[in-house]
């Protein structure tokens, strides 16, 4: 799990801000994603192994299991950049939308396959245990640090290898993930 690759070093990425029309289209798509009328299945604790972490998936699952956070079920999540936007975007403020747009483009450019895995955990205690070890696991299963250079500003972006929802965000993030996963999408298999 401690192997290093070129993607684990800092990357510099040039970002051209979206036009007003692109940003409005992005905002409308995000609003639609977040207001999907389909009733999701009951909320379950979950984790997502992102495109940056898929090569470590087996080791990550073992590490979680040893810490009492067993993966009960896995499903493919084929458009991680879009799902990540729905999980992380908490405001439609124009500045935050531009940043969300940049993150989504960054995921798409650095990880063209865009695949991720949604892992349903056994129970709430499993999520608590995983969250207790989150910082240590992020040290072992590193993502990608990117300096995003825009025309007027630059910022640091971290593309993590895995995502664990905060307890306060669990229901909102579950609904967003289920809306994008769709009823027929993603192979389901036991962990």
C-alpha positions as CSV (number, residue, x, y, z in Angstrom):
1,X,0.0,0.0,0.0
2,X,3.0,2.3,0.4
3,X,4.1,2.2,-3.2
4,X,4.8,5.5,-4.9
5,X,4.0,6.5,-8.4
6,X,4.4,9.6,-10.5
7,X,0.7,10.5,-9.8
8,X,1.5,10.7,-6.0
9,X,3.8,13.7,-6.5
10,X,2.4,17.1,-7.0
11,X,1.0,17.8,-10.4
12,X,0.5,21.3,-11.9
13,X,-2.6,21.7,-14.1
14,X,-3.6,24.7,-16.1
15,X,-7.3,25.5,-15.8
16,X,-9.2,27.9,-18.1
17,X,-12.4,29.1,-16.3
18,X,-15.6,28.0,-17.9
19,X,-17.7,30.4,-19.9
20,X,-21.0,31.7,-18.4
21,X,-22.9,29.3,-20.6
22,X,-20.7,26.3,-19.5
23,X,-21.1,27.3,-15.8
24,X,-24.9,27.6,-16.1
25,X,-25.1,24.2,-17.9
26,X,-22.9,22.7,-15.1
27,X,-25.1,24.3,-12.4
28,X,-28.3,23.1,-14.0
29,X,-26.9,19.5,-14.3
30,X,-25.7,19.6,-10.7
31,X,-29.1,20.8,-9.5
32,X,-30.8,18.0,-11.5
33,X,-28.4,15.4,-10.0
34,X,-29.2,16.6,-6.5
35,X,-32.9,16.8,-6.9
36,X,-33.5,13.4,-8.5
37,X,-37.1,12.5,-7.7
38,X,-36.4,8.7,-7.5
39,X,-36.6,7.5,-3.9
40,X,-33.3,5.9,-3.0
41,X,-32.9,2.7,-1.0
42,X,-32.6,3.2,2.8
43,X,-29.4,4.9,3.8
44,X,-26.4,2.7,4.3
45,X,-22.9,3.6,5.5
46,X,-20.5,3.6,2.6
47,X,-17.1,4.4,1.2
48,X,-16.0,5.2,-2.3
49,X,-12.7,4.0,-3.7
50,X,-11.9,6.7,-6.3
51,X,-10.0,6.3,-9.6
52,X,-6.9,7.4,-7.6
53,X,-7.3,4.5,-5.2
54,X,-8.5,1.6,-7.3
55,X,-5.1,0.1,-7.7
56,X,-5.0,-0.1,-3.9
57,X,-8.5,-1.4,-3.5
58,X,-7.6,-4.9,-2.3
59,X,-5.1,-3.5,0.3
60,X,-7.6,-0.9,1.4
61,X,-10.3,-3.4,1.9
62,X,-7.9,-5.6,4.0
63,X,-6.9,-2.6,6.1
64,X,-10.5,-1.7,6.7
65,X,-11.4,-5.2,7.6
66,X,-8.6,-5.5,10.1
67,X,-9.9,-2.4,11.8
68,X,-13.4,-3.8,12.0
69,X,-14.9,-2.0,9.0
70,X,-16.1,-4.8,6.8
71,X,-17.2,-4.2,3.2
72,X,-20.6,-5.9,2.7
73,X,-21.2,-5.1,-0.9
74,X,-19.5,-3.4,-3.8
75,X,-21.0,-1.6,-6.8
76,X,-19.3,0.0,-9.8
77,X,-19.6,3.7,-10.1
78,X,-18.8,4.6,-13.7
79,X,-18.7,8.4,-13.6
80,X,-16.7,9.4,-10.5
81,X,-16.1,13.0,-11.6
82,X,-19.8,13.7,-11.8
83,X,-20.5,11.8,-8.6
84,X,-17.7,13.6,-6.8
85,X,-19.2,16.9,-7.8
86,X,-22.6,15.8,-6.3
87,X,-20.9,14.7,-3.1
88,X,-18.7,17.7,-2.5
89,X,-20.6,20.6,-3.9
90,X,-22.5,22.2,-1.1
91,X,-23.3,25.6,-2.6
92,X,-24.4,27.1,-5.9
93,X,-22.3,30.2,-5.2
94,X,-20.6,31.1,-8.5
95,X,-17.1,31.0,-7.0
96,X,-17.7,27.5,-5.5
97,X,-19.3,26.3,-8.8
98,X,-16.1,27.3,-10.7
99,X,-14.0,25.4,-8.2
100,X,-16.4,22.3,-8.4
101,X,-16.2,22.6,-12.2
102,X,-12.3,22.6,-12.0
103,X,-12.3,19.6,-9.7
104,X,-14.6,17.7,-12.1
105,X,-12.4,18.5,-15.1
106,X,-9.3,17.6,-13.1
107,X,-10.7,14.1,-12.4
108,X,-11.7,13.7,-16.0
109,X,-8.3,14.7,-17.3
110,X,-6.1,12.8,-14.9
111,X,-8.2,9.6,-14.8
112,X,-9.8,9.2,-18.2
113,X,-11.5,5.9,-17.2
114,X,-13.4,7.6,-14.4
115,X,-14.3,4.3,-12.7
116,X,-14.8,4.1,-8.9
117,X,-16.3,1.6,-6.6
118,X,-19.0,2.2,-4.1
119,X,-18.5,0.1,-1.0
120,X,-21.4,-0.5,1.3
121,X,-20.2,-1.1,4.8
122,X,-21.7,-3.6,7.3
123,X,-23.2,-1.0,9.6
124,X,-22.8,2.4,11.3
125,X,-20.1,1.1,13.6
126,X,-18.0,0.0,10.5
127,X,-18.2,3.6,9.2
128,X,-17.2,5.0,12.6
129,X,-14.2,2.6,12.7
130,X,-13.2,3.5,9.1
131,X,-13.5,7.2,9.9
132,X,-11.3,6.7,13.0
133,X,-8.5,5.4,10.8
134,X,-9.1,7.8,7.9
135,X,-6.0,10.0,8.4
136,X,-3.7,7.0,8.8
137,X,-5.2,5.2,5.8
138,X,-4.8,8.4,3.7
139,X,-1.1,8.4,4.6
140,X,-0.8,4.9,3.3
141,X,-3.1,5.1,0.3
142,X,-2.2,8.4,-1.2
143,X,-4.1,10.3,-3.8
144,X,-2.8,13.1,-6.0
145,X,-2.0,16.6,-5.0
146,X,-2.5,19.2,-7.8
147,X,-1.7,22.8,-8.1
148,X,-4.5,24.2,-10.3
149,X,-3.4,27.3,-12.1
150,X,-6.1,29.6,-13.4
151,X,-5.8,32.9,-15.1
152,X,-6.5,35.0,-12.0
153,X,-5.9,32.6,-9.2
154,X,-4.3,29.2,-8.2
155,X,-5.3,26.7,-5.6
156,X,-4.3,23.3,-4.3
157,X,-6.5,20.4,-4.9
158,X,-6.3,17.0,-3.3
159,X,-7.7,14.0,-5.3
160,X,-8.1,11.4,-2.6
161,X,-7.9,7.7,-3.1
162,X,-11.0,7.1,-1.1
163,X,-14.0,9.0,0.3
164,X,-15.8,8.5,3.6
165,X,-18.8,10.7,4.3
166,X,-18.9,12.7,7.5
167,X,-21.8,11.5,9.7
168,X,-23.7,14.8,9.1
169,X,-23.4,14.4,5.3
170,X,-24.2,10.7,5.1
171,X,-27.8,10.9,4.1
172,X,-27.3,13.7,1.6
173,X,-24.3,12.0,0.0
174,X,-26.1,8.6,-0.1
175,X,-29.0,10.2,-2.0
176,X,-26.7,11.9,-4.4
177,X,-24.7,8.6,-5.0
178,X,-27.8,6.5,-5.5
179,X,-29.3,9.0,-7.9
180,X,-26.2,8.8,-10.1
181,X,-25.8,5.1,-9.7
182,X,-29.3,4.5,-11.0
183,X,-31.5,1.5,-10.3
184,X,-30.0,-0.7,-13.1
185,X,-26.4,0.6,-13.1
186,X,-23.3,-0.9,-11.5
187,X,-22.6,-4.5,-10.8
188,X,-23.4,-5.5,-7.3
189,X,-21.2,-8.1,-5.5
190,X,-20.4,-9.1,-2.0
191,X,-17.2,-7.6,-0.5
